[in-house]
């Protein structure tokens, strides 16, 4: 986006996109004036998310240990015991598993907490909260975080609450510039200018927002089958995969929504602004193929862009059956206005901002 998204709105976007599970009261408690830059946004978000984890109880997993002990525990490692002559000391080398906080996801969080706690650009109150959270990780080993560590973390149903904070840690380390000032401050690259990163954030935000604010609906990212016949052997896997960004199913209404995050939602051709043709072709393929399924005959389609200095909200009917809407949403406005406008777009009301 040419104009920056306010820091407080960015926090909301990330919270929804990564399905933080925060209650409404926690979401509206963000003080925009306290988060003046990415350093303080990261610090505030990490402090809040980590506090949430600590209150629930940090995750423990079984970790293998090996030690010399006078008491048999777990499995005796006879080879190592003989090599080290431990019997002369009245001990054996035993291997066993023990529940421990010293697991990879806790090591990543501890390293990120320490990184921002030591950043002099972060406000003292946030640094104090980060330091307080670090006390809960005193049993966790230090780790020099690399991108590969995030791919090795294994989350399951019992520790899925770690998902948001690990997403945040990954973004912090990915955005961190290599240089460090003499006063201990760290600089972060503005990830909001990375269309690939923000496209995923925007898509996940819209889908999770719909899940939270549209009761009585089924919200999903849906795979759509090609309604094609006479396909030769091996041809079907060669066709492009159709996966919607957001599909909302009411009992009597269906909507396929594609989220697009571009620096420019419109393109200039022959001295005129036009919609991006590839986006419309994609949405047309989704709608026409899904419409062949019973119950989806009148499915609607929408393209949603973040606005960039101009706003539009246009609608037309495709094939005399499918309402198509192409709209923008202003991510720089007050968050309550974003909520109202986005709910209105989902429910089919005309934009009052135009």
SERO-4910 file (N, C-alpha, C, O; in steps of 0.05 Angstrom, whole numbers):
BEGIN
 pado doro    nc1    nc2    nc3   cac1   cac2   cac3    cc1    cc2    cc3    oc1    oc2    oc3
  Unk    A     17    -24      0      0      0      0     18     25      0     38     26     14
  Unk    A     10     45    -16     25     70    -17     24     84     10     44     95     19
  Unk    A      1     85     22     -3     98     48     -2     77     70    -14     55     66
  Unk    A     12     82     92     15     61    112    -11     54    127    -27     72    131
  Unk    A    -14     29    134    -36     21    151    -29     29    179     -7     24    189
  Unk    A    -47     42    194    -42     50    222    -33     26    238    -42      3    234
  Unk    A    -14     31    256     -3      9    272    -24     -7    287    -23    -31    288
  Unk    A    -44      8    299    -65     -6    314    -81    -25    295    -88    -47    303
  Unk    A    -87    -16    271   -102    -32    252    -86    -56    244    -96    -78    239
  Unk    A    -59    -53    241    -42    -75    234    -43    -97    256    -42   -120    249
  Unk    A    -44    -88    281    -47   -108    303    -72   -124    300    -72   -148    304
  Unk    A    -94   -110    294   -120   -124    291   -119   -144    267   -128   -166    269
  Unk    A   -107   -135    245   -105   -152    221    -90   -178    228    -98   -200    221
  Unk    A    -67   -175    242    -51   -198    249    -66   -216    269    -65   -240    267
  Unk    A    -80   -204    288    -95   -219    308   -116   -236    295   -120   -260    301
  Unk    A   -131   -225    276   -151   -240    261   -138   -261    243   -146   -284    242
  Unk    A   -118   -252    228   -105   -269    208    -94   -294    220    -95   -316    208
  Unk    A    -82   -291    244    -69   -314    256    -87   -327    277    -78   -343    293
  Unk    A   -112   -319    278   -133   -332    295   -123   -333    324   -122   -354    336
  Unk    A   -117   -309    334   -107   -307    361   -127   -317    382   -118   -327    403
  Unk    A   -152   -316    376   -172   -324    396   -177   -304    418   -188   -310    438
  Unk    A   -168   -279    414   -172   -259    434   -201   -252    436   -216   -252    416
  Unk    A   -209   -245    460   -237   -236    464   -239   -208    454   -219   -194    450
  Unk    A   -264   -199    449   -269   -173    438   -256   -151    456   -245   -132    446
  Unk    A   -258   -155    483   -247   -135    501   -217   -132    498   -206   -110    500
  Unk    A   -204   -154    492   -175   -153    488   -168   -140    461   -148   -127    459
  Unk    A   -184   -145    441   -179   -134    415   -181   -104    415   -166    -90    402
  Unk    A   -201    -93    429   -205    -64    429   -188    -49    448   -190    -25    451
  Unk    A   -170    -63    463   -154    -50    483   -128    -39    472   -112    -28    487
  Unk    A   -124    -41    446    -99    -31    434    -98     -1    434   -117     12    425
  Unk    A    -77     10    445    -73     39    446    -55     47    423    -31     41    423
  Unk    A    -67     59    402    -53     66    378    -29     84    384     -8     81    371
  Unk    A    -32    102    402    -10    121    408     14    108    421     36    119    420
  Unk    A     10     84    433     31     70    446     48     54    427     71     47    433
  Unk    A     38     49    403     52     33    383     59     52    360     44     54    340
  Unk    A     82     66    362     89     86    342    105     75    319    108     89    299
  Unk    A    115     51    322    131     39    300    129      9    303    117     -2    321
  Unk    A    142     -5    284    141    -34    283    154    -46    308    145    -67    318
  Unk    A    175    -33    318    188    -44    342    169    -46    365    167    -67    379
  Unk    A    153    -25    370    134    -24    392    109    -41    386     97    -53    404
  Unk    A    102    -42    361     79    -60    354     87    -89    360     72   -104    373
  Unk    A    110    -98    351    119   -125    356    121   -130    386    113   -151    395
  Unk    A    132   -111    401    136   -114    429    109   -117    443    106   -134    460
  Unk    A     90   -100    437     64   -101    450     49   -127    443     38   -140    461
  Unk    A     50   -134    417     36   -158    409     49   -183    422     35   -201    431
  Unk    A     75   -184    423     89   -207    435     84   -208    465     80   -230    476
  Unk    A     84   -185    478     79   -185    507     51   -195    513     47   -211    532
  Unk    A     32   -186    498      4   -194    502      0   -224    497    -13   -238    512
  Unk    A     11   -233    474      7   -261    467     22   -280    486     11   -301    493
  Unk    A     46   -272    495     61   -289    514     47   -290    541     46   -311    554
  Unk    A     37   -267    550     21   -266    575     -2   -285    574     -9   -299    593
  Unk    A    -15   -286    551    -38   -304    547    -29   -333    549    -42   -350    562
  Unk    A     -5   -340    538      5   -367    540     12   -374    569      5   -396    578
  Unk    A     25   -356    582     34   -362    610     10   -366    628     11   -384    645
  Unk    A    -11   -351    624    -35   -354    641    -47   -382    636    -57   -394    655
  Unk    A    -46   -392    611    -57   -418    605    -38   -440    615    -47   -463    621
  Unk    A    -12   -434    617      8   -454    624     25   -461    600     15   -470    579
  Unk    A     51   -456    602     69   -462    580     69   -492    573     66   -509    591
  Unk    A     72   -497    548     72   -525    539     97   -540    547    119   -530    546
  Unk    A     93   -565    556    115   -583    563    113   -607    544     92   -616    537
  Unk    A    136   -617    537    137   -642    521    159   -660    533    177   -651    548
  Unk    A    157   -685    526    178   -704    535    204   -699    520    204   -699    495
  Unk    A    225   -696    535    252   -690    524    271   -712    533    270   -719    557
  Unk    A    287   -723    515    306   -744    524    329   -733    540    341   -713    533
  Unk    A    335   -747    562    358   -740    579    376   -765    582    367   -787    581
  Unk    A    401   -759    587    420   -781    593    439   -771    614    450   -749    612
  Unk    A    443   -786    635    460   -778    657    471   -801    672    461   -824    671
  Unk    A    493   -796    687    504   -816    705    488   -814    731    485   -792    742
  Unk    A    479   -837    742    463   -836    766    468   -862    782    472   -883    771
  Unk    A    467   -859    808    470   -883    825    444   -900    826    444   -923    836
  Unk    A    422   -888    816    397   -903    815    389   -908    787    391   -891    769
  Unk    A    379   -932    782    371   -939    755    345   -924    748    326   -924    763
  Unk    A    346   -911    725    323   -895    716    321   -898    686    340   -892    671
  Unk    A    298   -906    676    294   -909    648    310   -932    637    309   -954    648
  Unk    A    325   -928    615    340   -949    602    370   -945    607    381   -923    605
  Unk    A    383   -968    615    412   -967    621    427   -967    594    423   -984    577
  Unk    A    445   -948    591    463   -948    568    489   -962    575    507   -950    585
  Unk    A    489   -989    570    512  -1005    579    538   -997    565    559   -996    576
  Unk    A    535   -991    539    559   -984    523    573   -960    534    598   -961    539
  Unk    A    559   -939    539    570   -914    549    580   -918    578    601   -908    586
  Unk    A    565   -934    593    573   -939    621    600   -954    622    617   -947    638
  Unk    A    603   -974    604    629   -989    604    652   -972    594    674   -973    605
  Unk    A    646   -956    574    668   -939    563    677   -918    583    701   -912    584
  Unk    A    659   -908    599    666   -887    619    673   -899    646    678   -884    665
  Unk    A    672   -925    649    678   -939    674    662   -927    697    673   -923    719
  Unk    A    636   -923    692    620   -910    713    615   -928    737    609   -919    759
  Unk    A    618   -955    733    613   -973    755    634   -970    777    628   -975    801
  Unk    A    657   -960    770    678   -956    790    670   -933    809    680   -930    831
  Unk    A    651   -917    800    640   -895    816    613   -902    828    600   -885    840
  Unk    A    605   -926    824    579   -935    834    555   -923    819    534   -918    831
  Unk    A    559   -917    793    538   -905    777    535   -919    751    552   -935    742
  Unk    A    513   -914    738    507   -924    711    497   -900    694    486   -881    705
  Unk    A    501   -902    668    490   -881    650    462   -891    642    458   -912    630
  Unk    A    442   -874    648    414   -881    642    402   -860    623    408   -836    625
  Unk    A    386   -870    605    371   -852    586    342   -854    593    331   -875    598
  Unk    A    329   -831    594    300   -830    601    288   -804    589    302   -786    581
  Unk    A    261   -804    587    246   -781    578    233   -767    601    224   -780    620
  Unk    A    233   -740    600    222   -725    622    207   -701    611    216   -688    592
  Unk    A    184   -695    623    169   -671    615    185   -646    621    196   -643    643
  Unk    A    187   -629    601    204   -606    603    193   -582    588    180   -586    568
  Unk    A    199   -558    598    192   -534    583    212   -528    561    207   -512    543
  Unk    A    235   -542    562    257   -536    543    252   -549    516    266   -568    509
  Unk    A    232   -539    502    224   -549    476    227   -527    455    229   -503    463
  Unk    A    228   -534    430    235   -515    409    217   -490    409    227   -468    406
  Unk    A    191   -494    411    173   -470    409    177   -451    432    175   -427    428
  Unk    A    183   -462    456    189   -444    478    217   -430    475    220   -407    483
  Unk    A    236   -444    463    262   -432    458    260   -409    438    273   -388    441
  Unk    A    243   -412    417    239   -391    398    227   -366    411    235   -343    407
  Unk    A    206   -371    428    193   -348    441    212   -334    460    213   -309    461
  Unk    A    228   -349    475    247   -337    494    267   -320    479    273   -298    487
  Unk    A    277   -330    456    297   -314    441    285   -288    430    298   -268    430
  Unk    A    259   -290    422    246   -266    411    240   -246    433    242   -222    430
  Unk    A    231   -256    457    227   -238    480    252   -223    487    252   -199    492
  Unk    A    274   -238    487    300   -225    495    308   -205    474    319   -184    481
  Unk    A    304   -211    449    311   -193    427    297   -166    431    310   -145    429
  Unk    A    271   -166    436    256   -141    438    260   -128    465    259   -103    468
  Unk    A    265   -144    486    270   -132    512    296   -115    512    298    -95    526
  Unk    A    315   -124    496    341   -110    494    341    -87    474    361    -73    471
  Unk    A    319    -83    460    317    -62    440    310    -35    453    289    -32    464
  Unk    A    329    -16    452    325      9    466    304     26    453    294     46    465
  Unk    A    295     20    429    274     35    416    247     28    427    228     43    425
  Unk    A    245      4    439    219     -4    451    215     11    477    233     15    493
  Unk    A    190     19    481    183     36    504    188     20    530    185     -4    531
  Unk    A    196     34    551    203     21    577    181      3    588    187    -19    598
  Unk    A    156     11    585    134     -5    595    133    -32    581    129    -53    594
  Unk    A    136    -32    555    135    -56    539    159    -74    546    157    -98    549
  Unk    A    183    -61    549    207    -76    556    204    -89    583    213   -112    587
  Unk    A    191    -75    602    187    -87    628    168   -111    627    173   -131    640
  Unk    A    148   -109    610    129   -132    608    143   -155    595    138   -178    602
  Unk    A    160   -150    575    175   -172    562    194   -185    582    197   -209    582
  Unk    A    207   -169    599    225   -180    619    210   -197    639    220   -218    648
  Unk    A    187   -188    646    170   -203    665    163   -230    653    164   -251    666
  Unk    A    156   -230    627    149   -255    614    173   -274    612    170   -298    614
  Unk    A    197   -262    609    221   -279    606    226   -296    631    238   -317    630
  Unk    A    217   -286    654    221   -301    679    208   -329    678    218   -347    691
  Unk    A    186   -331    663    173   -357    661    188   -377    644    181   -401    643
  Unk    A    209   -367    629    224   -384    611    252   -390    622    270   -397    606
  Unk    A    256   -388    648    283   -392    659    293   -421    656    317   -425    656
  Unk    A    275   -440    652    283   -468    648    289   -474    619    297   -496    612
  Unk    A    284   -454    601    286   -458    572    314   -450    563    324   -428    571
  Unk    A    326   -466    546    353   -460    536    352   -437    516    332   -431    503
  Unk    A    376   -423    514    378   -401    494    381   -413    466    391   -435    463
  Unk    A    371   -398    447    371   -408    419    378   -384    400    367   -363    404
  Unk    A    395   -389    381    399   -370    360    380   -378    337    384   -397    323
  Unk    A    359   -362    334    337   -370    316    345   -367    287    357   -347    279
  Unk    A    338   -388    271    341   -387    242    314   -393    229    297   -404    243
  Unk    A    310   -387    204    285   -393    191    277   -423    192    254   -429    194
  Unk    A    297   -440    192    291   -469    193    278   -478    218    263   -498    218
  Unk    A    283   -464    240    271   -472    266    240   -471    265    227   -488    277
  Unk    A    229   -452    250    200   -450    250    187   -473    235    164   -481    241
  Unk    A    201   -484    215    190   -507    201    192   -533    217    179   -553    210
  Unk    A    208   -533    238    212   -557    254    192   -559    277    189   -580    290
  Unk    A    178   -537    283    159   -537    305    135   -553    297    124   -551    275
  Unk    A    127   -570    315    103   -587    311     81   -579    331     84   -583    355
  Unk    A     60   -569    320     37   -561    337     15   -582    334     12   -594    313
  Unk    A     -1   -586    355    -23   -604    354    -46   -591    370    -45   -568    378
  Unk    A    -67   -606    374    -91   -595    386    -86   -584    413    -98   -564    421
  Unk    A    -69   -596    428    -64   -588    456    -47   -563    459    -48   -550    479
  Unk    A    -32   -556    438    -15   -532    440    -20   -513    417     -2   -497    410
  Unk    A    -43   -515    404    -49   -497    381    -50   -468    389    -49   -451    371
  Unk    A    -52   -462    415    -52   -434    424    -26   -421    418    -24   -396    418
  Unk    A     -5   -436    412     21   -425    405     21   -414    376     41   -400    369
  Unk    A      1   -419    361      2   -413    332      7   -383    327     24   -375    311
  Unk    A     -9   -366    341     -6   -338    337     21   -327    345     34   -313    329
  Unk    A     30   -335    368     56   -324    378     79   -333    361     98   -319    357
  Unk    A     77   -358    350     99   -367    333     98   -353    305    119   -348    294
  Unk    A     74   -348    295     72   -332    271     85   -305    275    100   -295    258
  Unk    A     79   -293    298     90   -267    305    120   -268    307    134   -250    296
  Unk    A    131   -288    320    160   -291    323    173   -294    295    194   -283    290
  Unk    A    160   -310    278    172   -314    252    172   -287    236    191   -281    222
  Unk    A    150   -272    238    149   -246    225    170   -227    236    183   -213    220
  Unk    A    174   -227    262    194   -209    274    222   -216    264    237   -198    256
  Unk    A    229   -242    263    256   -249    255    259   -246    224    281   -239    215
  Unk    A    238   -250    209    239   -245    180    242   -216    173    254   -209    153
  Unk    A    231   -198    190    231   -169    185    256   -156    196    261   -133    190
  Unk    A    271   -170    212    294   -158    226    316   -152    206    325   -170    192
  Unk    A    325   -127    205    348   -120    188    374   -129    201    375   -129    226
  Unk    A    394   -136    186    418   -147    198    434   -128    215    448   -137    233
  Unk    A    432   -102    210    449    -84    225    436    -76    252    412    -77    255
  Unk    A    453    -69    271    444    -61    297    459    -36    305    483    -34    303
  Unk    A    443    -16    314    455     10    322    472      7    347    468    -12    362
  Unk    A    490     27    352    507     26    375    491     28    401    500     18    422
  Unk    A    468     41    400    452     44    424    435     21    430    419     21    449
  Unk    A    437     -1    415    422    -25    420    395    -27    406    380    -46    410
  Unk    A    388     -7    390    363     -8    376    365    -26    351    386    -29    339
  Unk    A    343    -38    345    341    -55    321    322    -43    301    303    -30    309
  Unk    A    327    -47    276    309    -37    255    295    -60    241    307    -82    238
  Unk    A    270    -56    234    254    -76    220    245    -66    193    237    -43    190
  Unk    A    247    -83    173    237    -75    147    206    -75    147    194    -92    161
  Unk    A    194    -57    133    165    -54    133    152    -76    117    151    -75     92
  Unk    A    143    -97    131    132   -120    117    106   -114    103     97   -129     86
  Unk    A     93    -91    110     68    -84     97     72    -77     68     53    -75     52
  Unk    A     97    -72     60    103    -66     32    109    -91     16    113    -90     -9
  Unk    A    109   -114     29    113   -139     16     86   -151      8     71   -161     25
  Unk    A     79   -149    -18     53   -157    -27     47   -187    -22     25   -195    -16
  Unk    A     68   -204    -23     64   -232    -19     57   -238     10     39   -253     15
  Unk    A     71   -225     29     65   -228     57     37   -218     64     21   -231     77
  Unk    A     31   -193     54      6   -180     61    -18   -193     47    -40   -192     58
  Unk    A    -13   -205     24    -35   -219     11    -45   -242     28    -70   -246     30
  Unk    A    -27   -256     40    -35   -279     58    -48   -268     83    -68   -280     92
  Unk    A    -37   -247     95    -49   -235    119    -77   -225    113    -96   -230    128
  Unk    A    -80   -211     91   -106   -200     83   -127   -222     79   -150   -220     88
  Unk    A   -119   -243     65   -137   -265     59   -146   -279     85   -170   -284     89
  Unk    A   -127   -285    103   -133   -299    128   -149   -281    146   -167   -290    161
  Unk    A   -144   -255    146   -159   -236    162   -188   -236    153   -206   -238    170
  Unk    A   -194   -234    128   -221   -233    118   -236   -259    125   -259   -259    133
  Unk    A   -223   -282    121   -236   -308    127   -242   -311    156   -264   -319    164
  Unk    A   -223   -305    174   -228   -308    202   -247   -286    213   -261   -291    232
  Unk    A   -247   -263    201   -267   -242    208   -295   -252    202   -313   -249    218
  Unk    A   -298   -265    178   -325   -275    171   -333   -298    190   -356   -299    198
  Unk    A   -314   -314    198   -321   -336    217   -331   -325    243   -349   -336    255
  Unk    A   -318   -303    252   -326   -292    278   -351   -275    277   -367   -276    296
  Unk    A   -356   -261    255   -377   -241    255   -402   -249    239   -421   -234    238
  Unk    A   -402   -273    226   -425   -281    211   -436   -307    223   -432   -329    212
  Unk    A   -451   -305    245   -463   -329    257   -483   -342    238   -496   -329    222
  Unk    A   -485   -368    240   -505   -382    224   -495   -388    196   -510   -396    178
  Unk    A   -469   -383    191   -457   -388    164   -435   -409    167   -424   -414    189
  Unk    A   -428   -421    144   -405   -438    143   -383   -424    126   -388   -418    103
  Unk    A   -361   -418    139   -339   -403    125   -316   -422    121   -308   -436    139
  Unk    A   -305   -421     97   -283   -439     91   -267   -429     67   -275   -410     53
  Unk    A   -244   -442     62   -229   -440     37   -236   -465     22   -228   -487     30
  Unk    A   -250   -463      0   -263   -486    -13   -249   -494    -39   -242   -477    -55
  Unk    A   -244   -520    -42   -234   -530    -68   -258   -534    -87   -279   -545    -79
  Unk    A   -255   -524   -111   -276   -526   -131   -267   -545   -154   -245   -542   -164
  Unk    A   -284   -564   -160   -277   -583   -182   -284   -571   -209   -303   -556   -212
  Unk    A   -268   -578   -229   -273   -570   -256   -297   -587   -266   -297   -611   -264
  Unk    A   -317   -573   -277   -340   -587   -289   -333   -592   -319   -344   -580   -337
  Unk    A   -316   -612   -323   -306   -618   -349   -311   -647   -355   -311   -664   -337
  Unk    A   -316   -653   -381   -321   -681   -389   -301   -689   -411   -287   -672   -422
  Unk    A   -300   -715   -417   -282   -725   -438   -253   -718   -433   -238   -713   -451
  Unk    A   -245   -719   -407   -218   -714   -400   -201   -739   -406   -208   -761   -397
  Unk    A   -179   -735   -420   -161   -757   -425   -147   -766   -400   -147   -752   -380
  Unk    A   -133   -789   -402   -119   -799   -379    -97   -780   -370    -81   -770   -386
  Unk    A    -97   -774   -344    -77   -757   -333    -81   -727   -338    -64   -711   -331
  Unk    A   -103   -719   -351   -107   -691   -357   -117   -675   -334   -109   -652   -330
  Unk    A   -135   -687   -317   -146   -672   -295   -125   -660   -276   -128   -637   -269
  Unk    A   -105   -675   -268    -84   -663   -250    -69   -640   -263    -56   -625   -249
  Unk    A    -70   -638   -290    -56   -617   -303    -71   -591   -304    -60   -570   -310
  Unk    A    -97   -592   -298   -113   -567   -297   -107   -551   -273   -100   -562   -252
  Unk    A   -109   -524   -274   -103   -507   -251   -121   -515   -228   -145   -521   -232
  Unk    A   -110   -514   -203   -126   -521   -179   -142   -496   -172   -131   -474   -170
  Unk    A   -168   -500   -167   -185   -478   -159   -191   -480   -129   -205   -498   -120
  Unk    A   -180   -461   -114   -184   -459    -85   -192   -431    -78   -176   -412    -83
  Unk    A   -215   -428    -67   -225   -401    -60   -210   -390    -36   -200   -405    -20
  Unk    A   -208   -364    -34   -197   -351    -10   -217   -353     13   -211   -362     35
  Unk    A   -242   -345      7   -263   -345     27   -289   -353     14   -297   -342     -7
  Unk    A   -303   -373     25   -329   -381     16   -348   -380     40   -342   -392     61
  Unk    A   -370   -365     37   -389   -362     58   -416   -374     49   -426   -366     28
  Unk    A   -426   -393     64   -451   -406     57   -472   -401     78   -470   -410    101
  Unk    A   -492   -385     71   -516   -381     87   -536   -403     79   -531   -416     59
  Unk    A   -556   -408     94   -576   -429     86   -587   -424     59   -593   -443     44
  Unk    A   -592   -398     51   -604   -393     26   -588   -374      8   -598   -363    -11
  Unk    A   -562   -372     14   -545   -355     -2   -516   -365     -1   -507   -374     20
  Unk    A   -502   -362    -23   -474   -371    -25   -457   -349    -37   -466   -335    -55
  Unk    A   -433   -346    -26   -415   -325    -35   -386   -335    -37   -376   -347    -18
  Unk    A   -374   -331    -60   -345   -337    -64   -331   -310    -65   -337   -293    -82
  Unk    A   -312   -306    -47   -297   -281    -45   -268   -286    -49   -256   -303    -37
  Unk    A   -256   -270    -67   -228   -272    -72   -215   -246    -63   -223   -224    -70
  Unk    A   -195   -249    -45   -181   -225    -34   -156   -220    -50   -140   -238    -55
  Unk    A   -152   -195    -58   -129   -187    -74   -115   -164    -61   -127   -144    -54
  Unk    A    -89   -167    -56    -73   -146    -43    -52   -136    -63    -32   -150    -67
  Unk    A    -57   -113    -75    -39   -102    -94    -32    -73    -86    -48    -59    -73
  Unk    A     -9    -63    -95     -3    -35    -92    -24    -19   -108    -32      3    -99
  Unk    A    -33    -29   -131    -53    -16   -147    -74    -36   -154    -69    -56   -167
  Unk    A    -99    -31   -146   -121    -49   -152   -130    -47   -181   -139    -67   -193
  Unk    A   -126    -24   -193   -132    -19   -221   -107    -17   -237    -86     -9   -227
  Unk    A   -108    -23   -263    -85    -20   -281    -93     -1   -303   -116      2   -310
  Unk    A    -73     13   -313    -77     33   -334    -71     21   -361    -48     11   -365
  Unk    A    -91     21   -378    -87     11   -405   -101     30   -425   -124     37   -422
  Unk    A    -86     38   -445    -96     56   -465   -108     81   -452   -130     90   -459
  Unk    A    -93     92   -433   -101    117   -419   -127    114   -404   -141    134   -400
  Unk    A   -134     90   -396   -159     86   -380   -153     66   -358   -137     47   -361
  Unk    A   -166     70   -335   -163     51   -313   -182     28   -317   -205     31   -323
  Unk    A   -171      4   -313   -187    -20   -317   -183    -39   -294   -162    -38   -280
  Unk    A   -202    -57   -290   -199    -78   -270   -178    -98   -281   -174   -101   -305
  Unk    A   -166   -112   -263   -146   -132   -270   -160   -156   -283   -176   -169   -269
  Unk    A   -155   -161   -308   -170   -182   -322   -166   -209   -310   -185   -225   -310
  Unk    A   -141   -215   -301   -136   -242   -290   -153   -248   -265   -160   -271   -260
  Unk    A   -158   -227   -250   -175   -231   -226   -204   -237   -233   -216   -255   -221
  Unk    A   -214   -223   -253   -242   -229   -262   -244   -256   -275   -264   -270   -271
  Unk    A   -224   -263   -291   -225   -290   -304   -225   -312   -283   -239   -332   -285
  Unk    A   -209   -308   -262   -207   -328   -241   -234   -330   -226   -244   -352   -222
  Unk    A   -246   -308   -219   -271   -308   -205   -293   -320   -222   -310   -335   -213
  Unk    A   -293   -314   -248   -312   -326   -267   -310   -357   -267   -330   -371   -268
  Unk    A   -285   -367   -267   -281   -396   -267   -292   -408   -241   -305   -429   -242
  Unk    A   -287   -395   -219   -298   -405   -193   -328   -407   -193   -340   -427   -187
  Unk    A   -341   -385   -201   -370   -383   -200   -383   -402   -219   -402   -416   -211
  Unk    A   -374   -403   -244   -388   -419   -264   -384   -449   -259   -403   -465   -264
  Unk    A   -361   -457   -248   -357   -485   -242   -372   -494   -217   -383   -516   -216
  Unk    A   -373   -476   -197   -387   -483   -172   -417   -483   -176   -432   -497   -162
  Unk    A   -427   -466   -195   -455   -464   -200   -468   -490   -210   -492   -493   -209
  Unk    A   -451   -508   -220   -461   -534   -230   -469   -553   -207   -481   -573   -212
  Unk    A   -462   -546   -183   -468   -562   -160   -495   -555   -148   -501   -531   -145
  Unk    A   -512   -574   -142   -538   -568   -130   -536   -551   -105   -519   -556    -88
  Unk    A   -553   -530   -104   -553   -512    -81   -535   -488    -86   -536   -468    -70
  Unk    A   -519   -488   -107   -501   -466   -112   -507   -453   -139   -491   -438   -150
  Unk    A   -531   -458   -149   -538   -447   -176   -536   -417   -178   -530   -406   -199
  Unk    A   -542   -403   -156   -542   -374   -156   -519   -362   -140   -521   -340   -130
  Unk    A   -497   -377   -139   -474   -368   -123   -465   -340   -132   -464   -334   -156
  Unk    A   -458   -323   -113   -448   -296   -119   -417   -296   -117   -405   -314   -106
  Unk    A   -405   -276   -129   -376   -273   -129   -368   -245   -121   -383   -226   -127
  Unk    A   -345   -242   -108   -335   -216   -100   -305   -215   -102   -292   -234    -94
  Unk    A   -295   -193   -112   -266   -187   -111   -263   -164    -91   -276   -144    -93
  Unk    A   -245   -168    -71   -242   -148    -50   -212   -139    -49   -194   -156    -47
  Unk    A   -208   -113    -52   -182   -101    -51   -180    -81    -28   -200    -69    -21
  Unk    A   -156    -78    -17   -152    -55      1   -150    -30    -16   -137    -30    -37
  Unk    A   -162     -8     -7   -161     16    -23   -134     30    -22   -119     26     -3
  Unk    A   -128     45    -42   -102     58    -44   -106     86    -56    -98     91    -79
  Unk    A   -117    103    -41   -121    131    -50   -147    135    -65   -156    157    -68
  Unk    A   -160    114    -74   -186    115    -87   -202     91    -79   -192     70    -71
  Unk    A   -228     94    -80   -246     73    -72   -267     68    -93   -275     86   -107
  Unk    A   -275     43    -95   -297     37   -114   -313     14   -103   -304     -2    -87
  Unk    A   -337     12   -113   -356     -9   -105   -375    -13   -128   -395      2   -131
  Unk    A   -370    -33   -145   -385    -37   -169   -397    -65   -169   -386    -84   -158
  Unk    A   -420    -68   -182   -433    -94   -183   -446    -98   -211   -455    -79   -223
  Unk    A   -447   -123   -219   -461   -130   -244   -470   -159   -242   -462   -173   -224
  Unk    A   -486   -167   -261   -496   -194   -261   -483   -210   -284   -483   -201   -307
  Unk    A   -473   -233   -277   -459   -250   -296   -477   -274   -304   -489   -287   -287
  Unk    A   -479   -279   -330   -495   -301   -341   -524   -299   -331   -538   -320   -327
  Unk    A   -534   -275   -326   -562   -271   -317   -568   -285   -291   -592   -288   -284
  Unk    A   -548   -293   -276   -553   -310   -253   -535   -304   -229   -543   -309   -206
  Unk    A   -512   -293   -233   -492   -290   -212   -485   -261   -207   -474   -248   -225
  Unk    A   -491   -251   -184   -484   -224   -177   -454   -223   -171   -444   -237   -154
  Unk    A   -440   -205   -185   -411   -202   -181   -407   -174   -170   -418   -154   -180
  Unk    A   -390   -172   -149   -384   -146   -137   -354   -143   -135   -339   -161   -128
  Unk    A   -345   -119   -142   -316   -112   -141   -314    -87   -123   -324    -66   -130
  Unk    A   -301    -91   -100   -301    -69    -80   -273    -66    -68   -256    -84    -69
  Unk    A   -270    -43    -55   -246    -38    -39   -255    -33    -10   -278    -26     -5
  Unk    A   -236    -37      8   -241    -30     36   -217    -14     46   -194    -22     42
  Unk    A   -222      7     60   -201     25     69   -190     16     96   -204     17    116
  Unk    A   -166      6     96   -153     -4    120   -140     18    137   -128     12    158
  Unk    A   -143     43    128   -132     65    144   -153     78    162   -146     94    179
  Unk    A   -179     72    158   -200     84    173   -201     71    201   -187     52    207
  Unk    A   -217     83    218   -221     72    245   -229     43    244   -244     35    226
  Unk    A   -220     27    263   -225     -2    262   -255     -8    264   -265    -26    250
  Unk    A   -270      7    279   -299      3    281   -312      7    254   -332     -6    247
  Unk    A   -302     26    238   -313     31    211   -305      8    193   -321      0    175
  Unk    A   -281     -3    196   -273    -26    180   -292    -49    185   -301    -63    166
  Unk    A   -298    -55    211   -316    -76    218   -343    -72    205   -354    -91    193
  Unk    A   -354    -48    208   -381    -43    197   -382    -46    167   -400    -58    156
  Unk    A   -361    -35    154   -361    -36    125   -357    -65    115   -370    -73     95
  Unk    A   -340    -81    128   -335   -108    119   -360   -125    123   -367   -142    106
  Unk    A   -374   -122    146   -398   -137    150   -419   -130    129   -433   -147    119
  Unk    A   -421   -104    122   -439    -95    101   -433   -107     74   -451   -115     59
  Unk    A   -407   -110     68   -399   -123     42   -407   -152     42   -417   -162     22
  Unk    A   -403   -166     64   -411   -194     65   -441   -197     62   -450   -215     48
  Unk    A   -456   -180     75   -485   -183     75   -498   -171     51   -523   -173     48
  Unk    A   -482   -158     33   -494   -149      8   -504   -121      8   -515   -113    -12
  Unk    A   -499   -106     29   -509    -78     30   -491    -60     13   -467    -66     10
  Unk    A   -501    -39      2   -485    -20    -13   -467     -4      5   -475      2     28
  Unk    A   -444      2     -5   -424     18     11   -435     46     16   -443     60     -3
  Unk    A   -434     55     41   -443     82     47   -421    102     43   -425    126     45
  Unk    A   -397     92     37   -374    110     35   -372    122      7   -355    140      2
  Unk    A   -388    112    -12   -385    121    -40   -406    142    -46   -407    152    -68
***
